[in-house]
């Protein structure tokens, strides 16, 4: 009986070893200590709830603002090895979307993973990317190495400071930092419907796994035949609506300042005044100027998010803030803060500044290279817990007033000084009267004779109010 029992135990052990060492589509090195590109799961969950309970045990930070974490299916390697095995360094990333008119302040990233022997990783790289024109990771928005108090295969990775993202598509990558001697970490994947945006992306710059996806990102199933669609991860943080949004494009006719500010990579923060980083270069740099007023007597910490949508990475925009006024001949005067890094190719950069009570600050969106011919707009999104006390205005770069003519008019009214995106006409009783706007003309032919108030706003958020008469 004892021999039979030992035989059964031996058979069970052999079956277990066979199950946890299946071959892969990308043939790994024959030596057992070398890494493999992906791994079938070794733990089966009977129900989705069992899986959720297991995953949520590693995800205790609330609230969760995004998640794609169904039943465990498969795994893909995403790990930074030591220099001796750098040919096996691989990176996986998946996309997510921030809804229109919303801002996500991401505090932590949670990835469901699997460890092949060894010890649990105690450090991970977390990287956020903008979205490319081919729906793959593009420019790095932010990257940081997160160290855990104790190792985990399904880590909850708390960011040093919240990652603020405005509406749009982004990619997030999680990569274990561990020598090969410590084991190999895999990010869990699964196959789901088309509702989860783009399939995950993968690359192996050192080509150690024999894939064609080396220095450039590509879809996981193209890199490794038979791979599933998405990665299992969730994002924790808060969602808020933006207070104000400025939209503009720097033009050759805009005013200039000289020199420009040094981009030191340090984002301004509330509570700690940033020292002016110094001047850089010479020549003239065009800029757009906006003002933001705190109408409360209480200081307000605001987040400013800059997104430059011009696809050309050489066409960059930098954001600066000044208290009260901006002097283009002395850009250190009244300096309040800056964004540290310029925005390019859709990358989002953020900064925080404190607006003193009953104070107006000036925001300067500046080109980094003189006479840049931008082909797309930038946006500056303002976030605050006290939106009701913030007023925005758009400075007129040319300094001219907005007026309408002929006034009085008999039909078509022409606008000088701005091109309205929308216009509202009110009679003397305050009643709104529908009107048609076409470029810089407003059709008033159907209006009865009398006096009216015209309120206009252009695509940059600049507003103007004037009076006119209809004969």
C-alpha positions as CSV (number, residue, x, y, z in Angstrom):
1,X,0.0,0.0,0.0
2,X,2.9,2.4,0.9
3,X,4.5,1.8,-2.5
4,X,1.2,2.5,-4.3
5,X,0.8,5.7,-2.4
6,X,4.4,6.9,-3.3
7,X,3.8,6.0,-6.9
8,X,0.6,8.1,-7.0
9,X,2.3,11.0,-5.4
10,X,5.2,10.8,-7.9
11,X,2.7,10.7,-10.8
12,X,0.9,13.8,-9.4
13,X,4.1,15.7,-9.1
14,X,5.1,14.9,-12.7
15,X,1.7,16.0,-13.9
16,X,2.0,19.3,-12.0
17,X,5.5,20.0,-13.4
18,X,4.2,19.2,-16.9
19,X,1.3,21.6,-16.5
20,X,3.4,24.5,-15.3
21,X,6.1,24.2,-18.0
22,X,4.1,24.2,-21.2
23,X,5.7,25.3,-24.5
24,X,5.1,28.8,-25.9
25,X,4.5,30.2,-29.4
26,X,7.8,32.0,-29.3
27,X,10.3,29.3,-28.6
28,X,12.2,30.1,-25.4
29,X,15.8,29.2,-24.7
30,X,16.2,25.6,-23.9
31,X,18.0,26.3,-20.6
32,X,15.4,26.1,-17.8
33,X,16.8,29.2,-16.0
34,X,16.1,31.4,-19.1
35,X,12.9,33.5,-19.3
36,X,10.0,32.6,-21.5
37,X,7.7,35.1,-23.3
38,X,4.4,34.1,-21.9
39,X,3.0,31.5,-19.5
40,X,-0.3,29.7,-19.2
41,X,-2.0,30.2,-15.8
42,X,-1.4,27.6,-13.2
43,X,-4.3,28.5,-11.0
44,X,-7.8,27.9,-12.1
45,X,-10.7,30.0,-10.7
46,X,-14.1,28.3,-10.6
47,X,-16.1,31.5,-10.8
48,X,-15.6,35.1,-11.7
49,X,-16.3,36.0,-8.1
50,X,-13.5,33.8,-6.9
51,X,-11.2,35.7,-9.2
52,X,-12.5,39.1,-8.2
53,X,-12.0,38.2,-4.5
54,X,-8.4,37.2,-5.2
55,X,-7.6,40.3,-7.3
56,X,-9.4,42.7,-5.0
57,X,-7.3,41.4,-2.1
58,X,-4.4,43.2,-3.8
59,X,-6.4,46.3,-4.6
60,X,-7.5,48.0,-1.3
61,X,-7.2,51.7,-2.4
62,X,-10.5,53.2,-3.4
63,X,-12.2,54.4,-5.3
64,X,-11.5,52.5,-8.5
65,X,-12.1,54.8,-11.6
66,X,-11.3,52.2,-14.3
67,X,-10.8,48.4,-14.4
68,X,-10.5,45.6,-16.9
69,X,-10.1,42.5,-14.8
70,X,-12.2,39.5,-15.7
71,X,-11.5,35.7,-15.3
72,X,-7.8,34.8,-15.4
73,X,-6.8,33.3,-18.8
74,X,-3.2,33.9,-20.0
75,X,0.0,35.8,-19.2
76,X,2.7,37.9,-21.0
77,X,6.1,38.8,-19.8
78,X,6.8,42.5,-18.9
79,X,10.0,42.8,-16.9
80,X,13.2,44.7,-16.6
81,X,16.1,42.3,-16.1
82,X,19.7,42.9,-15.1
83,X,22.3,44.0,-17.7
84,X,23.5,40.4,-18.2
85,X,20.0,39.4,-19.5
86,X,18.9,42.7,-21.1
87,X,18.0,40.9,-24.3
88,X,15.0,39.6,-22.5
89,X,13.7,43.0,-21.2
90,X,10.1,43.3,-22.4
91,X,7.4,45.8,-22.0
92,X,3.6,45.4,-22.2
93,X,1.0,48.3,-22.2
94,X,-2.7,48.7,-22.6
95,X,-5.0,51.6,-23.3
96,X,-7.8,53.4,-21.6
97,X,-10.0,56.4,-22.3
98,X,-10.7,59.5,-20.1
99,X,-14.3,60.6,-21.0
100,X,-15.1,63.9,-22.6
101,X,-15.1,66.9,-20.3
102,X,-13.6,64.8,-17.5
103,X,-10.3,64.7,-15.7
104,X,-8.9,61.6,-14.0
105,X,-6.5,62.1,-11.1
106,X,-4.9,58.6,-10.9
107,X,-3.4,57.7,-7.6
108,X,-2.4,54.1,-8.2
109,X,-2.2,51.4,-10.8
110,X,-3.1,47.8,-10.0
111,X,-2.0,45.0,-12.3
112,X,-3.0,41.3,-11.9
113,X,0.1,39.1,-12.5
114,X,1.6,35.7,-12.2
115,X,5.1,34.7,-10.9
116,X,7.1,31.8,-12.2
117,X,9.0,30.6,-9.1
118,X,11.4,32.8,-7.3
119,X,10.4,35.7,-5.1
120,X,7.7,38.3,-5.5
121,X,9.0,41.6,-7.1
122,X,9.3,44.5,-4.8
123,X,9.6,47.2,-7.5
124,X,7.8,48.0,-10.7
125,X,8.1,50.6,-13.5
126,X,4.8,52.5,-14.2
127,X,4.7,54.5,-17.4
128,X,1.9,56.5,-19.0
129,X,2.0,57.1,-22.8
130,X,0.0,59.3,-25.2
131,X,-1.8,57.6,-28.0
132,X,-0.2,57.4,-31.5
133,X,-2.0,57.9,-34.8
134,X,-1.9,54.1,-35.3
135,X,-3.4,53.5,-31.8
136,X,-0.2,52.3,-30.1
137,X,1.8,53.9,-27.3
138,X,3.5,57.1,-28.4
139,X,5.4,59.7,-26.3
140,X,6.1,59.0,-22.6
141,X,3.9,61.3,-20.4
142,X,5.4,60.2,-17.2
143,X,7.4,57.2,-15.8
144,X,8.4,56.3,-12.3
145,X,9.7,53.3,-10.4
146,X,7.4,52.3,-7.5
147,X,8.9,50.4,-4.6
148,X,6.6,48.2,-2.5
149,X,6.8,47.6,1.3
150,X,6.5,43.9,0.5
151,X,6.7,41.9,-2.7
152,X,3.5,41.1,-4.8
153,X,2.7,39.4,-8.0
154,X,-0.5,41.5,-8.3
155,X,0.7,44.8,-7.1
156,X,-1.1,48.0,-6.1
157,X,1.3,50.6,-7.3
158,X,0.8,54.0,-5.6
159,X,2.1,57.0,-7.5
160,X,4.3,59.6,-5.9
161,X,1.8,62.3,-7.0
162,X,-1.5,61.9,-8.8
163,X,-1.4,61.6,-12.6
164,X,-3.9,64.1,-13.9
165,X,-5.2,63.3,-17.4
166,X,-7.8,65.2,-19.4
167,X,-10.1,63.6,-22.0
168,X,-8.4,61.3,-24.5
169,X,-6.8,57.9,-25.1
170,X,-3.8,56.9,-23.1
171,X,-1.6,53.8,-22.4
172,X,-0.3,52.5,-19.2
173,X,2.6,50.0,-18.8
174,X,3.6,48.0,-15.7
175,X,7.0,46.3,-15.8
176,X,8.5,44.3,-12.9
177,X,12.1,45.3,-11.9
178,X,13.8,42.0,-10.9
179,X,16.9,40.0,-11.9
180,X,16.4,36.7,-13.6
181,X,17.7,34.9,-10.6
182,X,14.7,36.2,-8.7
183,X,12.2,34.6,-11.1
184,X,10.0,35.9,-13.9
185,X,6.8,38.0,-13.7
186,X,4.0,37.9,-16.1
187,X,1.1,40.3,-16.6
188,X,-2.2,38.4,-16.9
189,X,-4.2,38.8,-20.2
190,X,-7.7,37.8,-21.3
191,X,-9.9,37.9,-24.3
192,X,-13.0,40.1,-24.3
193,X,-15.3,42.0,-26.6
194,X,-14.4,45.1,-28.7
195,X,-15.6,47.4,-25.9
196,X,-12.2,47.6,-24.3
197,X,-10.6,49.9,-26.9
198,X,-7.4,48.7,-28.5
199,X,-5.6,45.3,-27.9
200,X,-2.6,45.5,-25.7
201,X,0.8,46.4,-27.1
202,X,4.2,44.7,-26.5
203,X,7.9,45.1,-27.4
204,X,11.2,43.3,-26.7
205,X,14.0,45.8,-27.7
206,X,16.8,43.2,-27.2
207,X,15.0,40.6,-29.4
208,X,15.8,37.9,-26.9
209,X,12.5,36.2,-27.6
210,X,12.8,36.2,-31.4
211,X,9.8,38.4,-32.0
212,X,9.6,41.0,-34.7
213,X,8.4,43.5,-32.1
214,X,11.7,44.9,-31.0
215,X,12.3,48.7,-30.7
216,X,8.8,49.6,-31.9
217,X,5.5,48.8,-30.2
218,X,3.0,46.5,-31.9
219,X,-0.2,44.6,-31.1
220,X,0.4,41.7,-28.8
221,X,-1.2,39.1,-31.1
222,X,1.0,40.3,-33.9
223,X,4.2,40.0,-31.8
224,X,3.2,36.6,-30.4
225,X,0.7,34.5,-32.4
226,X,-2.3,33.3,-30.4
227,X,-2.0,36.0,-27.7
228,X,-5.3,37.3,-26.2
229,X,-6.6,40.8,-26.4
230,X,-6.2,42.8,-23.2
231,X,-4.3,43.1,-20.0
232,X,-5.8,42.9,-16.5
233,X,-5.4,46.2,-14.6
234,X,-7.3,48.9,-12.8
235,X,-6.8,52.5,-12.0
236,X,-7.6,54.1,-8.6
237,X,-8.2,57.8,-8.1
238,X,-10.9,60.4,-8.6
239,X,-12.8,61.8,-11.5
240,X,-13.7,65.5,-11.8
241,X,-15.0,67.9,-14.3
242,X,-12.8,70.7,-15.6
243,X,-13.4,74.2,-14.3
244,X,-12.2,76.1,-17.4
245,X,-10.6,75.1,-20.7
246,X,-8.5,77.5,-22.9
247,X,-8.0,76.4,-26.5
248,X,-5.6,78.1,-28.9
249,X,-2.9,77.9,-31.4
250,X,0.3,80.0,-31.5
251,X,0.5,82.1,-34.7
252,X,3.2,84.1,-36.4
253,X,1.2,87.2,-35.8
254,X,1.1,86.7,-32.0
255,X,3.3,88.9,-29.7
256,X,6.8,87.7,-28.7
257,X,9.0,87.5,-25.6
258,X,12.7,87.1,-25.3
259,X,14.5,85.0,-24.2
260,X,12.6,81.9,-23.2
261,X,12.5,80.0,-19.9
262,X,14.7,77.0,-19.2
263,X,12.8,73.8,-19.1
264,X,14.2,72.1,-16.0
265,X,11.8,69.2,-15.9
266,X,10.3,70.3,-12.5
267,X,6.6,70.8,-12.4
268,X,5.4,73.6,-10.1
269,X,3.5,72.5,-7.0
270,X,1.3,74.1,-4.5
271,X,2.8,74.8,-1.1
272,X,6.4,75.1,-2.4
273,X,7.3,78.1,-4.4
274,X,9.4,77.1,-7.5
275,X,12.5,79.1,-8.0
276,X,12.7,80.7,-11.5
277,X,14.7,78.2,-13.5
278,X,16.6,80.8,-15.5
279,X,16.7,82.2,-19.1
280,X,17.5,80.1,-22.1
281,X,18.7,81.1,-25.6
282,X,17.9,84.2,-27.5
283,X,15.6,85.5,-30.2
284,X,11.9,86.0,-30.2
285,X,9.3,83.4,-29.1
286,X,5.6,83.8,-29.9
287,X,3.0,83.2,-27.2
288,X,-0.7,83.2,-26.3
289,X,-1.7,85.0,-23.1
290,X,-4.7,84.1,-20.8
291,X,-5.8,85.3,-17.5
292,X,-7.4,83.4,-14.6
293,X,-9.0,85.2,-11.6
294,X,-9.6,83.9,-8.1
295,X,-12.6,85.9,-7.0
296,X,-12.5,84.4,-3.5
297,X,-10.6,85.8,-0.5
298,X,-9.2,82.4,0.1
299,X,-6.0,81.1,-1.8
300,X,-6.8,78.4,-4.3
301,X,-4.5,75.5,-5.4
302,X,-5.3,74.8,-9.1
303,X,-4.1,72.2,-11.5
304,X,-3.2,73.3,-15.0
305,X,-3.0,70.6,-17.7
306,X,-1.4,71.4,-21.0
307,X,-2.0,69.2,-24.1
308,X,-0.4,70.2,-27.4
309,X,-2.1,68.2,-30.2
310,X,0.3,69.1,-33.0
311,X,1.6,65.7,-34.3
312,X,5.0,67.0,-35.1
313,X,7.3,66.4,-32.1
314,X,9.5,69.4,-32.9
315,X,6.5,71.8,-32.5
316,X,6.4,72.1,-28.7
317,X,4.4,74.3,-26.3
318,X,5.5,75.4,-22.8
319,X,3.3,76.8,-20.1
320,X,4.2,79.5,-17.5
321,X,2.2,81.4,-14.9
322,X,2.7,84.9,-13.6
323,X,1.1,86.9,-10.8
324,X,-0.8,90.0,-11.9
325,X,1.0,90.8,-15.2
326,X,3.5,89.4,-17.7
327,X,6.4,91.4,-19.0
328,X,7.7,90.0,-22.3
329,X,11.0,91.9,-21.9
330,X,11.6,90.4,-18.5
331,X,10.1,86.9,-18.2
332,X,11.4,86.4,-14.6
333,X,9.3,89.3,-13.3
334,X,6.2,88.2,-11.4
335,X,7.1,84.5,-12.1
336,X,4.7,82.1,-10.3
337,X,5.6,78.8,-11.8
338,X,5.9,76.7,-15.0
339,X,5.2,73.2,-16.2
340,X,8.8,72.0,-16.4
341,X,8.5,70.0,-19.6
342,X,7.0,71.2,-22.9
343,X,4.0,69.4,-24.4
344,X,4.5,67.7,-27.7
345,X,2.7,65.1,-29.9
346,X,-0.4,64.9,-27.7
347,X,1.5,64.4,-24.5
348,X,-0.1,65.9,-21.4
349,X,1.9,67.9,-18.9
350,X,0.6,69.2,-15.6
351,X,1.5,71.8,-13.0
352,X,0.0,73.2,-9.8
353,X,0.0,76.8,-8.6
354,X,-1.6,78.6,-5.8
355,X,-3.7,81.7,-6.8
356,X,-3.8,84.1,-3.8
357,X,-7.2,85.4,-2.8
358,X,-8.7,88.1,-5.1
359,X,-5.8,87.8,-7.5
360,X,-5.5,87.4,-11.2
361,X,-2.7,85.2,-12.7
362,X,-1.5,85.3,-16.3
363,X,-0.9,82.0,-18.2
364,X,1.6,82.1,-21.0
365,X,1.5,79.4,-23.6
366,X,4.8,79.8,-25.5
367,X,6.5,78.2,-28.5
368,X,9.9,76.5,-27.7
369,X,11.4,77.2,-31.1
370,X,10.9,80.6,-32.7
371,X,8.5,81.0,-35.6
372,X,7.1,77.5,-35.3
373,X,4.3,76.9,-37.8
374,X,1.7,75.0,-35.7
375,X,-0.9,72.9,-37.5
376,X,-3.1,72.0,-34.5
377,X,-4.4,73.5,-31.3
378,X,-3.4,73.2,-27.7
379,X,-5.6,73.1,-24.6
380,X,-5.1,74.3,-21.1
381,X,-7.5,72.6,-18.7
382,X,-8.0,74.2,-15.3
383,X,-8.9,72.0,-12.3
384,X,-9.9,73.2,-8.9
385,X,-12.1,72.2,-6.0
386,X,-13.5,75.7,-6.1
387,X,-14.6,76.1,-9.7
388,X,-17.4,78.6,-8.8
389,X,-14.8,81.2,-7.7
390,X,-12.6,81.1,-10.8
391,X,-13.2,83.4,-13.7
392,X,-11.4,83.1,-17.0
393,X,-10.7,85.7,-19.7
394,X,-8.7,85.6,-22.8
395,X,-6.3,88.5,-23.5
396,X,-6.4,90.0,-26.9
397,X,-2.8,89.5,-28.2
398,X,-3.1,92.4,-30.6
399,X,-4.5,94.7,-28.0
400,X,-7.4,95.8,-30.2
401,X,-11.0,96.2,-29.1
402,X,-13.9,94.1,-30.4
403,X,-16.6,96.1,-32.3
404,X,-19.4,95.6,-34.8
405,X,-20.3,97.6,-37.9
406,X,-22.4,99.1,-39.4
407,X,-24.1,100.2,-36.3
408,X,-27.0,100.9,-36.6
409,X,-27.5,98.1,-39.1
410,X,-30.2,97.2,-41.6
411,X,-29.3,93.5,-42.0
412,X,-25.8,91.9,-41.8
413,X,-23.6,92.8,-38.9
414,X,-19.8,92.5,-39.2
415,X,-17.6,91.7,-36.3
416,X,-14.1,93.2,-36.0
417,X,-11.5,92.0,-33.5
418,X,-12.6,88.3,-33.2
419,X,-14.3,85.5,-35.1
420,X,-17.3,84.4,-33.1
421,X,-18.0,80.7,-32.6
422,X,-21.3,81.5,-31.1
423,X,-23.4,84.7,-30.6
424,X,-26.4,85.4,-28.5
425,X,-28.7,88.4,-29.1
426,X,-30.9,89.8,-26.4
427,X,-33.6,92.4,-26.6
428,X,-34.1,95.2,-24.0
429,X,-36.3,92.9,-21.9
430,X,-33.5,90.2,-21.7
431,X,-35.2,87.8,-24.1
432,X,-32.8,85.6,-26.2
433,X,-33.4,85.9,-29.9
434,X,-32.0,83.2,-32.2
435,X,-29.4,84.5,-34.7
436,X,-27.2,82.9,-37.4
437,X,-23.4,83.3,-37.2
438,X,-21.3,82.8,-40.4
439,X,-17.6,83.5,-39.9
440,X,-17.3,87.1,-38.7
441,X,-20.9,88.0,-39.8
442,X,-24.1,87.9,-37.9
443,X,-27.5,87.9,-39.7
444,X,-29.9,90.3,-38.1
445,X,-32.3,90.8,-41.0
446,X,-35.2,89.1,-39.3
447,X,-34.9,91.3,-36.1
448,X,-37.4,94.0,-35.5
449,X,-36.2,97.6,-35.3
450,X,-34.8,98.4,-31.8
451,X,-31.8,98.2,-29.5
452,X,-30.0,94.9,-28.7
453,X,-27.2,93.4,-26.7
454,X,-24.8,91.1,-28.5
455,X,-22.7,88.5,-26.5
456,X,-20.1,86.6,-28.5
457,X,-17.5,83.9,-27.7
458,X,-14.8,82.5,-30.0
459,X,-13.2,79.0,-30.1
460,X,-10.5,80.1,-27.6
461,X,-13.1,81.0,-25.0
462,X,-12.6,84.8,-25.6
463,X,-15.9,86.6,-24.9
464,X,-17.1,90.1,-25.8
465,X,-20.3,92.0,-25.2
466,X,-21.5,95.0,-27.2
467,X,-24.7,96.9,-28.1
468,X,-26.1,97.5,-31.6
469,X,-29.3,99.0,-33.1
470,X,-31.4,97.6,-35.9
471,X,-33.0,100.2,-38.2
